[in-house]
Amino acid sequence: MLADGSSSTDSRAYLMRLVRGVEPWDDTEAGQQAEVLSWISSGAPLYRTRKPDVPDPHLVSYFVARNRGGELLLVAHRKAGLWLPSGGHVEPGEDPLGHRGP
């Protein structure tokens, strides 16, 4: 069950509401938001079916923590070799808002 009480069968509509609820900071982010909304509504698979990254793209959820000085908390993703916000892959039926890190 997702945070809004819906089932996984309603997950695309729920995800669309979450993404639409994010106010883009700039034109680049607005374009990325439009791409994500198009992907979710396309009917393409949303969830990872095979590690590490099949299908591409697949749903992940991050939690961005920022202090008053504007610094971001990032963690080292060993496999990707990147510094990323805390978060991870979202499984079918899992609420992206409930998955904010290890």
C-alpha positions in Angstrom: 0.0 0.0 0.0 1.3 3.4 -0.9 1.3 6.5 1.3 -1.9 7.8 -0.2 -3.7 4.5 0.5 -3.7 3.4 -3.2 -2.6 0.0 -4.3 0.3 -0.8 -6.7 -2.2 -0.9 -9.5 -2.7 2.8 -9.0 1.1 3.4 -8.7 1.5 5.3 -12.1 -1.2 7.8 -11.1 0.4 8.2 -7.7 3.8 8.7 -9.2 2.5 11.3 -11.6 1.0 13.2 -8.6 4.3 13.1 -6.8 6.3 14.3 -9.8 3.8 17.1 -10.5 4.1 18.2 -6.9 7.8 19.1 -7.4 8.3 22.7 -8.4 11.2 22.9 -10.9 14.0 25.2 -10.0 14.8 26.1 -13.6 14.1 25.3 -17.3 16.5 22.3 -17.2 14.6 20.7 -14.3 11.3 21.6 -15.9 12.4 19.7 -19.0 13.5 16.7 -16.9 10.2 16.7 -15.1 8.3 16.6 -18.4 10.5 13.7 -19.6 9.8 11.7 -16.3 6.0 12.4 -16.6 6.1 11.2 -20.3 8.0 8.0 -19.2 5.6 7.2 -16.4 2.6 7.7 -18.6 4.1 5.7 -21.5 3.4 2.3 -20.0 7.1 1.4 -20.1 8.3 -0.7 -17.2 9.0 1.4 -14.1 10.8 -1.0 -11.8 14.2 -2.7 -12.0 13.8 -6.3 -13.2 17.5 -7.2 -13.3 20.5 -5.8 -11.5 22.2 -3.5 -12.0 20.2 -1.4 -14.3 17.5 -3.2 -16.4 15.3 -1.7 -17.7 17.0 1.7 -18.3 15.5 3.9 -17.0 13.9 2.5 -13.8 12.5 4.1 -10.7 14.7 5.3 -7.9 14.0 7.5 -5.0 16.4 10.0 -3.3 16.2 12.1 -0.1 18.1 15.3 -0.4 19.4 16.7 2.9 20.7 20.3 3.0 21.9 22.3 5.9 21.4 26.0 6.5 24.6 26.7 4.8 23.4 25.1 1.6 25.7 22.1 1.8 24.2 18.8 0.5 24.6 15.4 2.2 25.9 12.9 -0.4 26.9 9.3 0.0 29.5 7.3 -2.0 27.7 4.8 -4.4 30.5 2.2 -4.6 29.2 0.4 -7.7 28.4 3.5 -9.7 31.5 5.4 -8.5 29.4 8.5 -7.9 28.4 10.7 -5.0 24.6 10.7 -4.7 21.9 11.7 -2.3 20.7 8.9 0.0 18.2 6.6 -1.6 17.9 3.6 -3.9 15.8 1.4 -6.2 12.1 1.3 -5.6 10.4 -2.1 -5.8 6.9 -2.8 -7.1 4.3 -1.7 -4.6 6.9 0.2 -2.5 6.1 3.8 -1.8 8.9 6.1 -3.1 8.3 8.4 -0.2 9.0 5.5 2.2 12.3 4.6 0.6 14.7 7.3 1.5 17.9 5.4 2.1 19.4 2.4 3.9 
